[in-house]
């Protein structure tokens, strides 16, 4: 049997009955209501049947089982869901209190019949103690099961606090306290025993067998005849006391050292919190750093159903009103600041007063800070912290007991919090719990997702709903597909598209295609289509199908948007149809078309219209691209395309555009010429004209470097544009040197250029023409005298100067020109001498190298002819000559063939080394030839003799030959 949920309302909210009255509910009520800290359920299963014909009087809670006392004296042992485990029928009167030992092996109960019964769960041991007066409270030693003394404390209307223990001679009753009225409440924690009577609360220490504290009953205007004190130990350190409308919290202070040699061995209690409430307290227990109270409302005299006496007129009483309100379970701080308050729907609450309720709690042990009282106090101010301070499976439990009902309250876990927040449409807080609490159920995640998204969609907050999908759906593929269809039905897929996952998880292809096709409808969504295509992997959708849909949309109304055409180009790229993609990119004039062309090697596919479109996008990048790849797309394709664009602008009458295209042609040909001087040879003539128009200063460099232009046309152009220097160069290349020289003298009057021009032509007649053209002017004649000295005999120029012609600085110029001529003559003679010396040195070096390989050297007198007496054998290092017959000579002048043998291994010259013929050609005398061949004998000679005079020009030539022939 499942537990029946309890309807709990927040204090100050409307009751269920009010909701049925038809009043119009305040829309801000849910926003003002605070989130509860506890959830409540009725204890079901066997409890309802047990209380059907009986009434509950008390309840004890342990970490294993429950024990419910009833009015007929029966104790029912229950599990946590209300199933009866054991029944103990030990009393004849109402059961006033039940307690367990720490190990939950024994249970003790007391009754108005004056009996105390202790029974073991795992043994047949039953101990019954009978007293003459009703027993109101009993407490077992926490170590009852493990100690042989079997101690317990009990008390009642007799006003005595008895400590019962087992000894050698039987049970022993020790009166710990008496004489201050009935004992109302007894609690035993560790080694401390607390009890309450009419005067206050006292604490007894079993280790020293002394009373260590007394807390006086709080003073109140309430009549306390029927109001009972409620005590709860939190461990062995804190004692919580609730009495009438007052709350106190006492901390146990350990024994401290006294002054001198004496020490205080007694522990003591210190009040760390004390405050008065505006309601009656029916039970008390800790809740984390706060206090949990079972509270009942107070009533004024005259409002209740019963008067309490004339002497108390106007005072607040504990009487229940004619119709009592619901009891409340409150959580307050140690400073009496309310954290939470829940009104409970207890069966028959209208007829109950504070004494008809009880609170039994199971509270897990947890450490607390041991600092100053103010540091140990609960949270200051209204707490909004829902931090989980208990361990899983060990949460605190709060049982509210009435005669016919048992309600259990426990802290709300993350799933409970989320459910409450969703019911109150506090979705932001529900999401915060979802992010922080990792122990939530999967169903809770789905519930938050479903309800929050439905709420946002109902409010038409589609953008926010789409972002929430990304946050909540995560890797839930089925959830993603479901909400894709929902957004599609609402025509809001563009809002969801940026958040749809493409990897983890991966949806079905139809979901992605549905999103992409939804972008085609409105031109405003075309940029989103392009963005999705660029970001999504192409295998998520059917490329051919989508391409056809995009093309069909582009042909319809509103299909000329830039984003849609870009999407079509991207789809063509994915299919490898780069030519169609290129056409679209050029149509759109996209700057990235240049990278697209180079990445896919599309230059050979360029059409003339493509060239003009590229230049329009970015003429610098376009021309650089075309020039860098001129071998793939030649000037024969580019220039006509640019000319066609120029012609089209001219037909339109746009002179500015026409001139711009003409400049673009110039830039292209200019860069192309710098890259490869022959690449644009077919357009060299046009290039001459373009240089003349836009960059005349560089025309000369082009004319010098290029050979492809027509000379006649270039000369005419230069003449028309009065580019004299360029015209001179062209005329010189045409061979019309005289006309060119005339232009230099007549138009430029530049004698240095004229001299340079004549020198380059290497025509002596031009020197005469230059002199004749310049001699008629005194300035030109003077300039000629300044510069011509190194090239022409000064006498030739001086003789042609007409008589009577006045030339400024004539004497200085003549001295200068003669000095220049002498300097040049001296330089030539010096160069000849150096050359002559170098030739002789090289000849001697060659002779010495050759001599190591031959036995005899044959020489011939220069100019002596080829007669028999013309040849001599050089002996003695070349100092002696012996005539030889020409027929015995090897080589072309003799009849013997030359045979070359290698040198011996020991380094000695062989006696059969071949002869080598040597001939000297030129005008050198015989002695000079002999001197040239003179050398000290022996290959190991360390020096070399100097030759005689060797400056007599012209220099001789040494002719050396070796033939492979038979040995002489």
ZAMARGU-4260 file (C-alpha; in steps of 0.2 Angstrom, whole numbers, plus 5000, padded with zeros to 4 digits):
<rodrens>
0) 5000/5000/5000 | 5007/5016/4995 | 5009/5031/5006 | 4995/5044/5005 | 5001/5061/5001
5) 4996/5075/5012 | 4990/5092/5006 | 5001/5105/5014 | 4999/5123/5011 | 5010/5138/5014
10) 5005/5149/5028 | 4996/5164/5022 | 4991/5155/5006 | 4973/5151/5002 | 4966/5135/5009
15) 4958/5122/4998 | 4940/5127/5004 | 4943/5145/4999 | 4948/5139/4981 | 4931/5131/4979
20) 4922/5146/4984 | 4924/5154/4967 | 4934/5168/4972 | 4946/5175/4959 | 4963/5170/4963
25) 4977/5183/4964 | 4989/5180/4949 | 5004/5186/4959 | 5000/5173/4973 | 5012/5159/4966
30) 5026/5172/4964 | 5024/5177/4982 | 5023/5159/4989 | 5040/5153/4995 | 5047/5136/4991
35) 5044/5123/5005 | 5058/5114/5013 | 5049/5098/5017 | 5037/5086/5008 | 5023/5077/5017
40) 5014/5060/5016 | 5002/5051/5027 | 5009/5035/5034 | 4998/5022/5026 | 4997/5003/5024
45) 4992/4996/5041 | 4991/5012/5050 | 4974/5018/5044 | 4967/5001/5049 | 4975/5002/5066
50) 4969/5019/5070 | 4951/5016/5063 | 4945/5009/5080 | 4959/5016/5091 | 4968/5032/5094
55) 4987/5036/5093 | 4995/5043/5108 | 5014/5043/5104 | 5027/5037/5092 | 5045/5033/5093
60) 5057/5033/5078 | 5073/5024/5075 | 5084/5022/5060 | 5076/5005/5057 | 5058/5004/5063
65) 5044/5014/5071 | 5034/5011/5087 | 5016/5017/5088 | 5007/5018/5105 | 4989/5018/5106
70) 4975/5023/5118 | 4971/5005/5122 | 4988/5001/5128 | 4995/4992/5113 | 5012/4996/5105
75) 5013/4992/5086 | 5030/4990/5079 | 5030/4996/5061 | 5042/4998/5046 | 5045/5015/5037
80) 5030/5013/5026 | 5017/5008/5039 | 5017/4989/5038 | 5015/4981/5056 | 5030/4971/5060
85) 5025/4966/5078 | 5012/4970/5091 | 5015/4972/5109 | 5000/4971/5121 | 5008/4975/5138
90) 4997/4989/5145 | 4979/4992/5150 | 4979/5010/5149 | 4985/5023/5136 | 5003/5022/5131
95) 5011/5038/5136 | 5029/5036/5129 | 5040/5023/5119 | 5059/5023/5117 | 5072/5012/5110
100) 5090/5009/5115 | 5104/5014/5104 | 5106/4997/5095 | 5087/4996/5093 | 5087/4979/5102
105) 5075/4984/5116 | 5059/4994/5117 | 5052/5002/5132 | 5035/5009/5135 | 5025/5017/5149
110) 5007/5019/5153 | 4994/5028/5163 | 4991/5011/5172 | 5007/5013/5181 | 5018/5000/5171
115) 5034/5001/5162 | 5037/4986/5150 | 5054/4983/5142 | 5055/4969/5129 | 5068/4963/5117
120) 5066/4961/5099 | 5078/4947/5097 | 5075/4938/5113 | 5060/4932/5123 | 5066/4944/5138
125) 5051/4954/5145 | 5053/4965/5160 | 5038/4973/5168 | 5039/4986/5181 | 5023/4992/5191
130) 5021/5008/5200 | 5006/5015/5210 | 5004/5031/5200 | 5003/5034/5181 | 5020/5034/5172
135) 5021/5049/5159 | 5039/5046/5152 | 5052/5033/5151 | 5070/5033/5144 | 5082/5018/5141
140) 5100/5019/5143 | 5107/5021/5125 | 5119/5006/5130 | 5105/4996/5137 | 5108/4980/5127
145) 5127/4980/5130 | 5127/4984/5149 | 5122/4972/5162 | 5115/4985/5174 | 5100/4987/5162
150) 5097/5005/5167 | 5082/5016/5162 | 5074/5031/5169 | 5056/5034/5172 | 5044/5047/5180
155) 5026/5052/5181 | 5013/5060/5192 | 5021/5054/5208 | 5034/5068/5205 | 5049/5056/5206
160) 5063/5053/5194 | 5068/5035/5196 | 5084/5027/5189 | 5081/5009/5189 | 5096/4997/5187
165) 5099/4978/5189 | 5110/4972/5202 | 5115/4956/5211 | 5100/4956/5222 | 5088/4962/5209
170) 5082/4978/5202 | 5086/4994/5212 | 5076/5010/5211 | 5086/5026/5214 | 5077/5043/5216
175) 5087/5056/5206 | 5074/5070/5209 | 5058/5073/5217 | 5046/5086/5225 | 5044/5098/5210
180) 5028/5091/5203 | 5025/5078/5189 | 5038/5072/5178 | 5033/5077/5160 | 5047/5073/5148
185) 5063/5062/5150 | 5077/5061/5137 | 5093/5051/5138 | 5107/5055/5126 | 5124/5048/5129
190) 5129/5051/5147 | 5116/5065/5150 | 5098/5063/5156 | 5086/5078/5155 | 5069/5079/5162
195) 5055/5092/5164 | 5043/5096/5178 | 5033/5111/5183 | 5048/5121/5188 | 5059/5119/5173
200) 5071/5107/5164 | 5086/5099/5173 | 5101/5089/5166 | 5109/5074/5176 | 5127/5068/5172
205) 5128/5049/5174 | 5147/5049/5174 | 5148/5060/5190 | 5131/5055/5196 | 5126/5074/5198
210) 5114/5086/5192 | 5124/5099/5181 | 5111/5111/5175 | 5094/5118/5178 | 5084/5128/5166
215) 5070/5138/5173 | 5052/5136/5165 | 5050/5151/5154 | 5038/5165/5160 | 5023/5167/5150
220) 5005/5174/5150 | 4998/5158/5144 | 4990/5146/5156 | 5001/5131/5156 | 4989/5118/5165
225) 4989/5107/5150 | 5004/5113/5140 | 5019/5101/5140 | 5037/5104/5139 | 5046/5096/5123
230) 5064/5092/5124 | 5076/5085/5110 | 5094/5081/5111 | 5105/5084/5096 | 5119/5072/5100
235) 5126/5076/5117 | 5130/5094/5113 | 5114/5103/5110 | 5098/5103/5120 | 5082/5110/5111
240) 5068/5115/5122 | 5050/5120/5117 | 5038/5125/5131 | 5022/5134/5128 | 5027/5148/5116
245) 5045/5149/5121 | 5060/5141/5113 | 5078/5139/5120 | 5093/5130/5114 | 5107/5125/5127
250) 5124/5120/5123 | 5134/5108/5134 | 5150/5115/5139 | 5164/5103/5143 | 5173/5103/5160
255) 5185/5117/5162 | 5200/5120/5173 | 5198/5131/5188 | 5210/5144/5196 | 5225/5137/5204
260) 5226/5118/5207 | 5207/5116/5207 | 5198/5110/5192 | 5179/5110/5188 | 5175/5092/5183
265) 5157/5096/5180 | 5150/5100/5163 | 5138/5114/5161 | 5125/5121/5150 | 5124/5138/5141
270) 5109/5145/5133 | 5114/5150/5116 | 5097/5154/5109 | 5081/5160/5117 | 5065/5168/5110
275) 5046/5168/5111 | 5034/5164/5098 | 5017/5170/5094 | 5010/5152/5093 | 5010/5136/5104
280) 5024/5123/5102 | 5018/5105/5101 | 5035/5098/5097 | 5053/5103/5093 | 5068/5096/5083
285) 5083/5102/5074 | 5084/5105/5055 | 5102/5108/5050 | 5107/5124/5057 | 5089/5129/5060
290) 5075/5123/5071 | 5059/5113/5066 | 5044/5117/5077 | 5026/5110/5077 | 5016/5125/5080
295) 4997/5128/5084 | 4989/5145/5083 | 4984/5155/5099 | 4967/5161/5103 | 4961/5176/5113
300) 4949/5174/5128 | 4931/5175/5122 | 4936/5168/5105 | 4937/5150/5111 | 4924/5138/5115
305) 4927/5139/5134 | 4931/5152/5147 | 4946/5150/5158 | 4941/5161/5172 | 4937/5179/5176
310) 4954/5183/5183 | 4962/5180/5166 | 4951/5191/5156 | 4960/5198/5141 | 4975/5186/5142
315) 4980/5175/5129 | 4976/5157/5133 | 4980/5140/5126 | 4962/5136/5122 | 4958/5130/5105
320) 4946/5142/5095 | 4929/5136/5090 | 4937/5130/5074 | 4955/5127/5076 | 4967/5131/5061
325) 4978/5118/5053 | 4994/5114/5063 | 5010/5121/5055 | 5027/5114/5054 | 5039/5129/5054
330) 5058/5130/5051 | 5065/5145/5060 | 5083/5151/5063 | 5091/5153/5081 | 5086/5172/5079
335) 5068/5168/5077 | 5068/5172/5058 | 5056/5161/5049 | 5063/5150/5035 | 5048/5140/5030
340) 5030/5136/5036 | 5019/5123/5030 | 5000/5121/5036 | 4996/5103/5037 | 4979/5095/5033
345) 4978/5083/5048 | 4962/5073/5049 | 4950/5082/5061 | 4962/5096/5064 | 4947/5107/5067
350) 4943/5099/5084 | 4961/5097/5090 | 4971/5108/5102 | 4990/5109/5104 | 4991/5095/5117
355) 4982/5083/5104 | 4998/5084/5093 | 5015/5077/5095 | 5031/5078/5085 | 5043/5063/5084
360) 5059/5065/5074 | 5073/5055/5068 | 5088/5066/5066 | 5105/5060/5059 | 5120/5064/5069
365) 5131/5078/5061 | 5145/5089/5068 | 5142/5107/5072 | 5154/5121/5074 | 5161/5123/5092
370) 5164/5142/5091 | 5156/5156/5100 | 5137/5155/5102 | 5134/5168/5089 | 5145/5158/5077
375) 5136/5142/5080 | 5119/5150/5078 | 5108/5147/5062 | 5108/5157/5047 | 5104/5175/5050
380) 5090/5182/5040 | 5077/5173/5029 | 5087/5158/5022 | 5085/5154/5003 | 5099/5141/5004
385) 5093/5123/4999 | 5110/5115/5001 | 5109/5097/5005 | 5117/5094/5022 | 5112/5076/5025
390) 5118/5060/5017 | 5108/5050/5005 | 5098/5037/5014 | 5100/5046/5031 | 5089/5061/5029
395) 5080/5068/5044 | 5062/5062/5047 | 5048/5072/5056 | 5032/5063/5061 | 5017/5073/5066
400) 5005/5062/5077 | 4987/5066/5080 | 4974/5054/5087 | 4968/5047/5070 | 4983/5052/5059
405) 5002/5050/5057 | 5010/5062/5044 | 5029/5061/5040 | 5039/5075/5033 | 5056/5074/5025
410) 5067/5086/5016 | 5063/5089/4998 | 5075/5081/4986 | 5080/5088/4970 | 5066/5079/4961
415) 5053/5086/4973 | 5060/5104/4972 | 5059/5103/4953 | 5041/5097/4953 | 5036/5111/4965
420) 5045/5124/4955 | 5037/5118/4939 | 5020/5118/4946 | 5023/5136/4951 | 5031/5141/4934
425) 5047/5145/4942 | 5057/5138/4928 | 5073/5147/4930 | 5075/5140/4948 | 5070/5123/4941
430) 5084/5124/4928 | 5096/5129/4942 | 5092/5114/4952 | 5094/5103/4936 | 5111/5110/4933
435) 5117/5108/4951 | 5109/5092/4957 | 5117/5077/4948 | 5106/5064/4957 | 5090/5069/4948
440) 5080/5055/4940 | 5079/5054/4921 | 5060/5057/4921 | 5063/5073/4931 | 5074/5080/4916
445) 5061/5075/4904 | 5048/5083/4914 | 5057/5100/4915 | 5061/5099/4897 | 5043/5096/4892
450) 5034/5108/4903 | 5046/5122/4901 | 5047/5121/4882 | 5028/5119/4882 | 5026/5135/4892
455) 5038/5145/4881 | 5030/5139/4865 | 5013/5144/4873 | 5020/5161/4877 | 5027/5162/4859
460) 5045/5165/4865 | 5052/5154/4852 | 5070/5160/4852 | 5071/5157/4871 | 5063/5140/4868
465) 5076/5136/4855 | 5090/5140/4867 | 5082/5130/4881 | 5082/5115/4869 | 5101/5116/4867
470) 5102/5117/4886 | 5090/5103/4891 | 5089/5090/4876 | 5108/5088/4875 | 5111/5070/4868
475) 5092/5065/4867 | 5090/5062/4848 | 5072/5057/4850 | 5068/5073/4860 | 5077/5084/4847
480) 5067/5076/4833 | 5050/5078/4842 | 5054/5097/4845 | 5060/5099/4827 | 5043/5093/4821
485) 5034/5104/4834 | 5044/5120/4828 | 5040/5115/4810 | 5022/5114/4813 | 5023/5132/4821
490) 5034/5138/4806 | 5048/5142/4818 | 5062/5131/4813 | 5073/5146/4809 | 5074/5149/4827
495) 5078/5131/4832 | 5091/5128/4818 | 5107/5136/4826 | 5105/5124/4840 | 5101/5108/4831
500) 5116/5095/4835 | 5125/5088/4820 | 5136/5075/4828 | 5131/5070/4846 | 5117/5065/4844
505) 5114/5064/4825 | 5096/5065/4819 | 5088/5057/4805 | 5091/5065/4788 | 5073/5070/4786
510) 5074/5081/4801 | 5089/5091/4794 | 5081/5092/4777 | 5065/5099/4785 | 5075/5113/4793
515) 5085/5117/4777 | 5069/5117/4766 | 5060/5129/4779 | 5074/5142/4775 | 5069/5143/4757
520) 5052/5151/4760 | 5056/5168/4766 | 5071/5178/4758 | 5074/5184/4776 | 5079/5166/4781
525) 5091/5164/4766 | 5106/5169/4776 | 5102/5156/4789 | 5101/5143/4775 | 5118/5148/4769
530) 5125/5148/4787 | 5118/5130/4790 | 5126/5124/4774 | 5143/5131/4779 | 5142/5123/4796
535) 5133/5107/4794 | 5142/5091/4787 | 5136/5088/4769 | 5131/5070/4773 | 5117/5076/4784
540) 5106/5079/4769 | 5103/5075/4751 | 5114/5087/4741 | 5106/5084/4723 | 5088/5086/4730
545) 5092/5102/4740 | 5102/5109/4725 | 5087/5107/4714 | 5075/5115/4727 | 5087/5130/4729
550) 5088/5132/4710 | 5069/5132/4708 | 5068/5144/4722 | 5080/5156/4714 | 5070/5156/4698
555) 5055/5161/4707 | 5049/5178/4715 | 5062/5184/4728 | 5074/5171/4723 | 5088/5183/4718
560) 5094/5186/4736 | 5113/5185/4738 | 5113/5172/4751 | 5102/5160/4741 | 5114/5161/4726
565) 5129/5159/4738 | 5120/5143/4745 | 5118/5137/4727 | 5136/5140/4723 | 5141/5130/4739
570) 5130/5116/4734 | 5138/5115/4717 | 5155/5115/4725 | 5150/5100/4735 | 5145/5091/4719
575) 5161/5095/4711 | 5153/5107/4698 | 5165/5121/4700 | 5161/5129/4683 | 5143/5133/4689
580) 5149/5138/4706 | 5162/5150/4698 | 5148/5158/4687 | 5138/5161/4702 | 5152/5169/4712
585) 5157/5180/4698 | 5139/5186/4696 | 5139/5190/4715 | 5156/5198/4713 | 5162/5189/4729
590) 5180/5193/4734 | 5184/5175/4739 | 5182/5170/4721 | 5201/5172/4718 | 5205/5159/4731
595) 5191/5148/4724 | 5199/5149/4707 | 5216/5145/4713 | 5211/5131/4725 | 5202/5122/4712
600) 5213/5126/4697 | 5199/5134/4687 | 5210/5147/4677 | 5209/5136/4661 | 5190/5137/4662
605) 5189/5156/4662 | 5179/5164/4649 | 5181/5181/4642 | 5166/5187/4652 | 5174/5179/4667
610) 5189/5189/4665 | 5180/5206/4665 | 5170/5201/4680 | 5186/5196/4690 | 5193/5213/4686
615) 5178/5222/4691 | 5178/5213/4708 | 5197/5218/4712 | 5207/5224/4698 | 5224/5222/4707
620) 5221/5204/4713 | 5213/5200/4696 | 5228/5206/4686 | 5241/5199/4698 | 5232/5182/4697
625) 5231/5182/4678 | 5249/5187/4677 | 5255/5174/4689 | 5246/5161/4679 | 5249/5168/4661
630) 5254/5151/4655 | 5237/5144/4659 | 5227/5158/4653 | 5237/5168/4640 | 5237/5186/4635
635) 5228/5181/4619 | 5213/5177/4630 | 5214/5191/4643 | 5218/5206/4632 | 5203/5203/4620
640) 5192/5201/4635 | 5197/5218/4642 | 5196/5226/4625 | 5178/5220/4623 | 5174/5227/4640
645) 5182/5244/4634 | 5172/5243/4618 | 5156/5240/4628 | 5159/5255/4639 | 5163/5265/4623
650) 5146/5260/4615 | 5137/5266/4631 | 5146/5283/4630 | 5154/5281/4646 | 5171/5290/4644
655) 5176/5287/4661 | 5173/5269/4661 | 5181/5267/4644 | 5197/5276/4650 | 5197/5265/4666
660) 5197/5249/4655 | 5211/5256/4644 | 5221/5258/4660 | 5217/5241/4665 | 5224/5234/4649
665) 5240/5244/4651 | 5242/5237/4669 | 5240/5220/4664 | 5252/5221/4649 | 5265/5230/4660
670) 5265/5217/4674 | 5265/5203/4661 | 5280/5211/4652 | 5289/5212/4669 | 5285/5194/4673
675) 5289/5187/4655 | 5294/5199/4641 | 5289/5187/4628 | 5272/5183/4635 | 5263/5198/4628
680) 5273/5200/4612 | 5257/5199/4601 | 5251/5216/4609 | 5268/5225/4609 | 5263/5238/4597
685) 5248/5242/4608 | 5259/5242/4623 | 5270/5255/4615 | 5255/5266/4613 | 5249/5263/4631
690) 5266/5267/4638 | 5266/5283/4628 | 5249/5288/4636 | 5251/5282/4654 | 5270/5280/4658
695) 5281/5289/4645 | 5296/5288/4657 | 5296/5269/4655 | 5293/5268/4636 | 5312/5269/4633
700) 5315/5253/4644 | 5302/5244/4635 | 5309/5249/4618 | 5326/5243/4623 | 5320/5227/4630
705) 5307/5221/4618 | 5309/5216/4600 | 5291/5212/4596 | 5284/5229/4591 | 5284/5237/4573
710) 5298/5249/4572 | 5290/5261/4559 | 5274/5262/4569 | 5284/5265/4585 | 5294/5279/4576
715) 5279/5287/4570 | 5271/5286/4587 | 5286/5294/4596 | 5287/5308/4583 | 5268/5311/4585
720) 5270/5312/4604 | 5287/5322/4602 | 5296/5308/4612 | 5313/5312/4604 | 5325/5301/4614
725) 5313/5286/4611 | 5312/5291/4592 | 5331/5292/4591 | 5332/5274/4598 | 5320/5267/4586
730) 5328/5276/4571 | 5345/5269/4577 | 5337/5251/4578 | 5330/5254/4561 | 5347/5258/4554
735) 5343/5276/4550 | 5358/5283/4560 | 5360/5299/4551 | 5342/5305/4554 | 5344/5299/4572
740) 5360/5309/4574 | 5351/5324/4566 | 5337/5323/4579 | 5350/5322/4593 | 5359/5338/4587
745) 5345/5348/4581 | 5331/5344/4593 | 5340/5339/4609 | 5357/5348/4606 | 5364/5334/4617
750) 5382/5331/4612 | 5386/5317/4625 | 5371/5307/4619 | 5377/5310/4601 | 5394/5304/4605
755) 5387/5289/4614 | 5375/5286/4599 | 5389/5287/4586 | 5401/5276/4597 | 5387/5262/4598
760) 5385/5263/4579 | 5403/5260/4575 | 5403/5270/4559 | 5417/5282/4556 | 5407/5292/4544
765) 5395/5296/4558 | 5410/5305/4567 | 5412/5316/4552 | 5393/5319/4552 | 5393/5323/4570
770) 5407/5335/4568 | 5400/5344/4553 | 5383/5346/4562 | 5390/5353/4578 | 5404/5364/4570
775) 5392/5377/4565 | 5387/5382/4583 | 5399/5389/4595 | 5390/5380/4610 | 5389/5363/4601
780) 5407/5365/4595 | 5413/5369/4613 | 5403/5354/4620 | 5411/5343/4606 | 5428/5349/4612
785) 5424/5344/4630 | 5418/5326/4626 | 5426/5320/4610 | 5444/5320/4615 | 5445/5301/4619
790) 5437/5295/4603 | 5443/5306/4589 | 5460/5313/4585 | 5459/5331/4591 | 5467/5337/4575
795) 5453/5332/4564 | 5441/5342/4575 | 5452/5358/4576 | 5455/5358/4557 | 5437/5359/4554
800) 5433/5374/4565 | 5429/5388/4554 | 5439/5404/4555 | 5432/5418/4565 | 5420/5406/4576
805) 5421/5412/4594 | 5421/5397/4606 | 5421/5401/4624 | 5436/5394/4634 | 5444/5388/4618
810) 5461/5387/4625 | 5456/5377/4641 | 5446/5365/4630 | 5460/5362/4618 | 5472/5358/4633
815) 5459/5346/4640 | 5456/5337/4624 | 5474/5335/4620 | 5477/5328/4638 | 5463/5316/4636
820) 5470/5310/4620 | 5487/5307/4627 | 5480/5299/4642 | 5471/5286/4631 | 5487/5283/4621
825) 5497/5280/4636 | 5484/5268/4643 | 5484/5258/4627 | 5503/5256/4627 | 5503/5251/4645
830) 5490/5238/4642 | 5500/5231/4627 | 5516/5229/4637 | 5506/5220/4651 | 5498/5209/4638
835) 5515/5205/4630 | 5523/5200/4647 | 5508/5189/4652 | 5509/5180/4635 | 5528/5176/4637
840) 5525/5170/4655 | 5511/5159/4650 | 5522/5152/4636 | 5536/5148/4647 | 5525/5139/4659
845) 5517/5129/4645 | 5535/5124/4639 | 5540/5119/4656 | 5525/5108/4658 | 5527/5100/4641
850) 5546/5097/4643 | 5544/5085/4657 | 5535/5073/4645 | 5547/5074/4629 | 5566/5070/4626
855) 5570/5082/4612 | 5562/5099/4607 | 5562/5104/4589 | 5560/5122/4584 | 5559/5132/4568
860) 5564/5150/4564 | 5550/5162/4562 | 5546/5166/4544 | 5559/5153/4538 | 5546/5143/4528
865) 5545/5124/4528 | 5562/5120/4520 | 5574/5106/4527 | 5585/5119/4535 | 5572/5128/4544
870) 5571/5116/4559 | 5583/5114/4573 | 5585/5102/4588 | 5586/5112/4604 | 5599/5106/4615
875) 5608/5111/4632 | 5592/5119/4638 | 5589/5128/4622 | 5606/5136/4621 | 5612/5125/4607
880) 5604/5122/4590 | 5607/5107/4579 | 5600/5108/4561 | 5587/5094/4557 | 5581/5086/4541
885) 5562/5090/4540 | 5559/5072/4534 | 5564/5066/4551 | 5552/5077/4560 | 5537/5070/4568
890) 5520/5078/4564 | 5514/5088/4549 | 5531/5094/4543 | 5540/5078/4544 | 5538/5060/4538
895) 5538/5051/4555 | 5524/5048/4566 | 5524/5052/4585 | 5522/5038/4598 | 5519/5042/4616
900) 5524/5030/4630 | 5520/5032/4648 | 5534/5037/4661 | 5542/5023/4671 | 5536/5019/4688
905) 5552/5024/4696 | 5551/5041/4689 | 5566/5040/4677 | 5564/5047/4660 | 5564/5033/4647
910) 5577/5033/4633 | 5563/5030/4621 | 5552/5045/4625 | 5544/5053/4609 | 5548/5069/4601
915) 5536/5084/4601 | 5536/5097/4587 | 5535/5115/4592 | 5533/5129/4580 | 5535/5148/4583
920) 5524/5159/4571 | 5527/5178/4570 | 5540/5191/4568 | 5551/5186/4583 | 5570/5184/4579
925) 5578/5166/4582 | 5587/5171/4597 | 5571/5177/4605 | 5564/5160/4602 | 5579/5151/4609
930) 5578/5162/4624 | 5560/5157/4627 | 5565/5139/4627 | 5580/5141/4638 | 5579/5131/4655
935) 5591/5124/4667 | 5594/5105/4664 | 5586/5093/4675 | 5568/5091/4681 | 5572/5094/4699
940) 5580/5111/4696 | 5574/5123/4709 | 5575/5140/4699 | 5570/5148/4683 | 5581/5160/4673
945) 5574/5176/4667 | 5573/5178/4649 | 5580/5193/4639 | 5571/5207/4632 | 5553/5202/4628
950) 5545/5219/4624 | 5548/5219/4605 | 5531/5218/4597 | 5523/5209/4590 | 5523/5194/4602
955) 5527/5177/4595 | 5515/5162/4596 | 5520/5145/4602 | 5513/5131/4592 | 5513/5114/4601
960) 5507/5098/4594 | 5507/5079/4600 | 5503/5065/4588 | 5500/5047/4593 | 5512/5038/4582
965) 5526/5026/4581 | 5541/5030/4591 | 5555/5039/4581
</rodrens>
